[in-house]
Amino acid sequence: MSDIVSHGPAAITGAKPARRDIGIKRRYAAERRFRAYGVAAISFGLIFLLLLLNSVISKGYTAFLQTTITVPVEFSEKIIDPNNQRATNPDVLLPANYPLLVRNALAKQLGLDTSNRLAMKALTEMVSDSVRVQLRSMVIVDPSLVGKTVPVSVLASATIDSAFKGQFDLTVDESNRKISNQQIDWMNKLAASGSLHKEFNTGIFVNGASSRPEAAGVGVALIGSAYMMLIVLVLALPIGVAASIYLEEFAPKNRWTDLIEVNINNLAAVPSIVFGLLGLAVFINFMGLPRSASLVGGLVLTLMTLPTIIIATRAALKAVPPSIRSAALGLGASKMQTVFHHVLPLAMPGILTGTIIGLAHALGETAPLLLIGMVAFVADYPGTPLDPSTALPVQIYMWANEAERAFVERTSGSIIILLLFLLIMNVGAIFLRRRFERRW
């Protein structure tokens, strides 16, 4: 009995520290596992982000380089204006066979016989069809070029461009590739002489849509996106901020305002294609606004962006300490003066951040724009927001559906441009937040 009494308490007191140590070890182990899970989740996301960027950049960086051919072109009067009528009738310069001028210049450069029709056809296929418009514009602007020989840089065809960039396997059988052995030989000769070379592709930024990938660009899409973002900024920012100020600072707290808040939160989660259906029904079918116009796209994106701006603005207003309001009211300021002179300036960084994030989200939307017709083929710059246009994400969508191999790099290149715009907008949000941020 004495042994049980003497050893019992010691055993009990010895067991408690052991159980406590086990519990601490378990908590530490759980904390380490949680940290490991967090690091694994971040690493998982970063790996997929790097894979995405690598895929886009590796396929798209070549879109910013374009293969061109520089040759001395003779603007032959026999081909352009055989009857010498350009002085009295400038329209005779329009239908001339301008690609023939470049073909003859290439044949002379390579020492080929122009009477060989098959060789001349293969030689013509090495040059982009856009050369017709290019030379015609040069002659119309300066008719004195007729009869002269001047060096001209023209775009190579998409096939030659891809082959010169190493995107084709030239070792396969000739029947299994678009470029012939003869064209490869001519391409190498022109490259060796310096006539065929790669240069920075400004056309991808300034050209409009084209069925020829070497002449296609996102210029029209950039203008259309700029118009839409301007409309969204002009409409969504004041309306969203005004609604947020009223709901947060002035509206009575009752079931109606609660219902409005719930619906605003629900609208922020509505799929974007629903806003496209709304825009198609209201702005096009009911109001009769022109289809495929930047104005309609801007109005649809405004409706889609408003909930995001309202939620972000209300969160920024709530973050302002109540002591700021109390101090202003205590010094005799009215409710309006308190909100606009004290609360709103302090909430401005959060408001600007939410607005820019909303604009960046709207810039990348495609589904609502497809429903209002902005998928149309538009080659000319829109003069006003009412003119037909397209947008950058829609242009990417259209190029992604093209079967031509050269459009693959154009698609990835335009994605890079879109990502750069989004990056600039987010960097702008960070800068504005730090610029206007105030500490209290």
Protein Blocks (a to p, Z undefined) as FASTA:
>chain_A
ZZmmmmmmmmmmmmmmmmmmmmmmmmmmmmmmmmmmmmmmmmmmmmmmmmmmmmmmmmmm
mmmpccdddddddddfklmmmnopmlmmmmlmmmpcfklmmmmmmmmmnopafklmklmm
mmmmmpcfklmmmmmmmmmmmmmlgopacdddddddfklmmmmnopacfkbcfklpfbdf
klmmmmmmmmmnomaccdddfklmmmccdfblklgccklmmmmmmmmmmmmmmmmmmmmm
mmmmmmmmmmccdfklmmmmmmmmmmmmpcfklmmmmmmmmmmmmnopaehiaklmmmmm
mmmmmmmmmmmmmmmmmmpcfklmmmmmmnopafklmmmmmmmmmmmmmmmmmmmmmmmm
mmmpmklmmmnopabccfbdcfbfkbccddfklmmmmmmmpmbfklmmmmmmmmmmmmmm
mmmmmmmmmmmmmmmpccZZ
